[in-house]
Structure formats: structure tokens, C-alpha cells
Amino acid sequence: MSDNNEITALLSAILEGQQTTNARLDSIDSRLDKMDTRLSNLESDVSTIKGNVDSIERSQKMQEKALGTIAIRTLAHDADLSELKKAE
């Protein structure tokens, strides 16, 4: 009967070890699920930010063109004013 008790004790120890391992694996799975969710949220945020940056770049290019046009017109107006002053 001593052998049976030893076998039972060993099996109990193995079962307890498996339960501990299973609990750890469940904890790791839970943390991985949370990390996957965070990663998905980050991917979404990065995509949104990229879209915003693209929009800002397009807007900036349009503003640069407008400023160029304004600068040319300002020079033309300054030249016209200079000619008018000379004519007076």
C-alpha cells in the first residue's frame, strides 16, 4: 500500500503543477489579448494620424501656392505704385 500512497502523492503533485501551469498560461493569454487590443488601437490611431498629416501637407502646399501668388501680386502692385508716384 505504500507504493499506492507514493503514486497517489506523485499524481497529486503533478496535477497541482499542471493546475499552476494552466493558471499561468491563462494569465499570459489574457495579457496577450489585452496587448492585441492595444496594438489594434495603436494601428487605428497611427492610420488616423497619417491621414491627418496627409491632409495637412495638402493644405500646406495650397497655402504655399497662394502665398506665392500673393507675393507676385504684391510686387506688381508695388511696381504700379512706384510708377504712379513717378508720374505725379
NORCORDA-V650919 format. One record per pair of residues at least 24 apart in sequence whose ideal C-beta (glycine too) atoms are under 8 Angstrom apart, sorted by the first residue. I is the first residue (numbers start at 0). J is the second residue. Records with the same first field share a line. If there is no record, write none. Layout:
BEGIN
I->J ; J
END
This chain:
BEGIN
none
END
